[in-house]
Each structure stands twice: as structure tokens, then as C-alpha cells.
Amino acid sequence: MDYTFYVYILTNPKKTVLHIGFTNNLTQRLQQHYENRGEKKTFAGRYFCHKLVYYEIYKYVNNAIAREKEIKKWSRAKKEKLIAEMNPKWNELNGQFFVDE
């Protein structure tokens, strides 16, 4: 059985906060982040992080986890550079996986 794992970066509407995560179902995870907007219990919810601006795809869970941990340690500037390489205008990529209502 083949699996797909995603490492992703979300931002809030004003692009002031970055949230790095990993999942095996990006569509479902984006839906959860969208529904959790304003939810104080979660980092992404508290800062309204639900706009996908970057993602990577992995076949093996250990590689995805290692990459997530690596990116989380980076400076904001290094994360911004990574996003800009794939998505120079920081366009919202959610539509590739999920359609906002």
C-alpha cells in the first residue's frame, strides 16, 4: 500500500504568522485548520493560520517528520525563502486540495 505524507506551511490572512505541520491527508487537515479559526486551544486556531502557502510530499512518514522538525527550527527569514522558491507571491494554495466556502 502506498502512503503520501505532506509537510506544509500555513499562514494567517495578514501573513504575520507561520505554522508548520505534517499530515497524511492534507485536504482533511486544511479543513480542520479552517474550522478551528479563532480556537484558542491550538496555535493555528489562535492565530487564524489556515492559508496554505507551501507543501512538500513524502512517501515515508519518517522523512516527513524529520523535515517538519528541521523546518520548525529555521529562522523566519529562511522559512520565507523556502516559501518564495515555490510560491513567490504567497498565493493561497488551498484550492489545490480544498475549496473555501
C-alpha positions in Angstrom: 0.0 0.0 0.0 1.3 3.4 -0.9 1.1 6.3 1.5 1.6 10.0 1.0 2.7 12.4 3.7 2.8 16.2 3.5 4.9 18.8 5.3 3.1 22.1 5.0 3.3 25.7 5.9 0.2 27.8 6.7 -0.1 31.5 7.3 -2.8 33.8 8.6 -4.7 36.4 6.4 -2.2 39.1 7.1 0.8 36.7 6.6 2.3 37.6 10.0 2.4 34.1 11.5 3.7 30.8 10.1 2.6 27.3 11.2 4.5 24.2 10.1 2.8 20.8 10.2 2.7 17.4 8.7 -0.2 15.0 7.8 -1.1 12.1 5.6 -4.3 13.8 4.5 -3.7 17.4 3.5 -7.3 18.0 2.4 -8.7 16.9 5.7 -6.1 18.7 7.7 -6.7 22.0 5.8 -10.4 21.6 6.6 -9.6 21.1 10.3 -7.4 24.2 10.4 -10.2 26.2 8.6 -12.8 25.1 11.1 -10.5 25.8 14.1 -10.1 29.5 13.2 -10.2 31.5 16.4 -9.9 28.4 18.6 -7.6 29.4 21.5 -6.5 25.8 22.3 -4.5 25.4 19.1 -1.6 27.5 17.8 -3.0 27.6 14.2 -6.5 28.4 15.5 -5.4 31.1 17.9 -3.6 32.9 15.0 -6.1 32.1 12.3 -3.5 30.0 10.3 -5.5 28.3 7.6 -4.0 29.5 4.3 -1.7 27.0 2.7 1.4 28.7 1.1 3.8 25.8 0.9 3.9 22.0 0.9 6.2 19.1 0.2 5.2 15.5 -0.5 6.9 12.4 1.1 6.5 8.7 0.6 7.9 7.8 4.1 6.5 9.1 7.3 9.9 9.3 9.0 11.2 11.6 6.2 8.2 13.9 6.6 8.5 14.0 10.4 12.3 14.8 10.1 11.6 17.5 7.6 8.9 19.1 9.7 11.2 19.2 12.7 14.0 20.7 10.5 11.9 23.5 9.1 10.4 24.3 12.6 14.0 25.1 13.8 14.6 27.6 11.0 14.5 31.3 11.3 11.5 33.2 9.9 13.7 34.5 7.0 14.8 31.0 6.0 11.2 29.8 6.0 10.1 32.8 3.9 12.9 32.0 1.4 11.6 28.4 1.2 8.0 29.6 0.6 9.2 32.1 -2.0 11.0 29.4 -4.0 7.8 27.5 -4.6 5.2 30.3 -4.2 6.8 33.7 -4.9 3.6 35.7 -4.3 2.5 33.6 -1.3 -0.7 32.7 -3.1 -3.2 30.6 -1.1 -2.8 27.0 -2.4 -5.8 25.6 -0.5 -7.8 25.3 -3.7 -5.5 22.6 -4.9 -6.8 20.4 -2.1 -9.9 22.0 -0.7 -12.3 24.8 -1.8 -13.0 27.5 0.8 -16.7 28.2 1.4 
